[in-house]
Amino acid sequence: MHRRTASIVLLSSAASWLPACGKPDDPQASLEAAVQRLQDALEAKDAGAVLDMLDPRFRAQSDTSEGMDREWARKTMTLMFLRYAQVKVIAVTRNSRVDEAGGQTGRTEAQVLVTGAQGLIPERAAPYRVELQWWREGDDWLLRDLRWE
């Protein structure tokens, strides 16, 4: 599996959730909204917005690679965004939950399909199982850890 394609998954898979309805101070609702913002930024090919959502200690790891950081994510997004005019993330299954002990950490698990295309028909489609770990800083959720297969 290509590391560059997988990294787009890291950022895009988290983004396949619908915005949540609920109170503004509801950690679950704000986590789901953060996931939606991440997806929107990936599909808009806005690397800056995606990087703003990554924790300074961000790390990514696949079943074949480990130790990838924010700089790796930036480079990977740049290459993917240059290669494909359109990037889509389709969540087949997804589940986000906030840790009940304090509400400072959250986890998202999903099965996603990531596509890249120059025109209407995708040139590449790859399925992934992803796990995202989030950390809450004030009112913001930051993506701290990404793992995929």
C-alpha positions in Angstrom: 0.0 0.0 0.0 1.4 3.4 -0.9 2.4 5.6 2.0 1.3 8.7 0.2 -2.1 7.3 -0.6 -2.5 6.1 2.9 -1.6 9.4 4.4 -4.5 11.0 2.5 -6.6 8.3 4.1 -5.3 9.3 7.5 -6.6 12.7 7.1 -9.6 11.9 5.0 -11.0 9.0 6.8 -11.5 11.0 9.9 -13.6 13.3 7.9 -16.4 11.1 6.9 -18.8 11.9 9.7 -21.8 14.2 9.5 -21.8 17.3 11.7 -23.3 16.5 15.0 -26.3 18.2 16.6 -26.1 19.0 20.2 -25.0 21.6 22.8 -21.9 23.7 22.0 -20.2 22.2 25.0 -21.0 18.6 24.1 -17.6 16.9 23.5 -19.2 14.2 21.3 -20.8 16.8 19.1 -17.6 18.8 18.8 -15.6 15.7 18.0 -17.9 14.8 15.2 -17.9 18.4 13.9 -14.0 18.2 13.9 -14.2 15.1 11.8 -16.4 16.8 9.3 -14.1 19.8 9.1 -11.2 17.5 8.4 -13.1 15.8 5.6 -14.2 19.1 4.1 -10.6 20.4 4.2 -9.3 17.2 2.5 -11.9 17.3 -0.2 -11.2 21.0 -0.7 -7.5 20.2 -1.0 -6.8 22.7 1.8 -3.6 21.3 3.3 -3.2 24.4 5.6 -6.6 23.7 7.2 -5.7 20.0 7.6 -2.4 20.8 9.2 -4.1 23.2 11.6 -6.1 20.2 12.9 -3.0 18.1 13.6 -1.6 18.0 17.1 2.0 19.1 17.3 2.8 15.5 18.5 0.9 14.0 15.5 2.1 10.6 14.4 0.9 8.2 11.7 1.6 4.5 11.4 0.5 1.8 9.0 1.0 -1.9 9.1 4.2 -1.4 7.1 5.5 2.0 8.1 5.8 4.0 11.3 7.0 7.3 12.7 5.4 9.6 10.2 4.8 13.1 11.5 3.3 16.4 10.5 5.9 17.1 7.9 5.3 13.8 6.3 1.5 14.6 6.2 2.2 18.0 4.6 4.4 16.4 1.9 2.0 13.6 1.2 -1.0 15.9 0.9 0.9 18.2 -1.5 1.7 15.3 -3.8 -1.8 13.8 -3.7 -3.4 17.2 -4.3 -1.1 17.9 -7.3 -1.8 14.5 -8.7 -5.6 14.4 -8.5 -8.0 17.2 -9.3 -10.6 15.6 -7.1 -10.2 13.7 -3.8 -13.2 12.0 -2.1 -13.5 10.1 1.1 -16.4 7.7 1.5 -17.1 6.2 4.9 -18.5 2.7 4.7 -18.7 2.3 8.5 -17.7 4.8 11.2 -17.8 5.2 14.9 -16.5 8.2 17.0 -16.5 8.2 20.8 -15.2 10.5 23.5 -13.3 8.9 26.4 -15.6 9.1 29.4 -12.7 9.7 31.9 -12.4 13.4 31.5 -13.5 13.8 27.9 -10.0 15.0 26.8 -9.4 12.1 24.3 -11.5 10.7 21.5 -11.3 7.9 19.1 -12.7 7.4 15.6 -12.7 4.0 13.8 -13.8 3.7 10.2 -13.7 1.7 7.0 -13.3 4.2 4.2 -12.8 4.3 0.5 -10.5 7.1 -0.8 -10.7 8.0 -4.5 -8.6 10.3 -6.6 -9.6 11.6 -10.1 -8.7 14.0 -12.7 -12.2 14.0 -14.2 -15.5 12.4 -13.4 -14.3 8.8 -13.2 -11.9 7.9 -10.3 -8.5 6.8 -11.5 -7.7 5.3 -8.1 -9.9 3.9 -5.3 -8.4 2.3 -2.2 -10.2 0.9 0.9 -8.7 1.4 4.3 -9.5 0.5 7.9 -8.4 3.5 10.0 -8.2 4.5 13.7 -7.8 8.1 14.7 -7.0 9.3 18.1 -8.0 12.9 19.0 -6.9 15.2 21.8 -9.0 18.0 23.1 -7.3 21.4 23.5 -9.9 23.8 25.0 -12.8 23.7 22.5 -10.7 22.2 19.7 -10.1 18.6 18.8 -6.7 17.9 17.3 -5.7 14.7 15.5 -2.8 13.1 17.5 -2.5 9.6 16.1 -3.5 7.8 12.9 -3.2 4.1 12.2 -4.4 2.4 9.0 -4.4 -1.0 7.3 
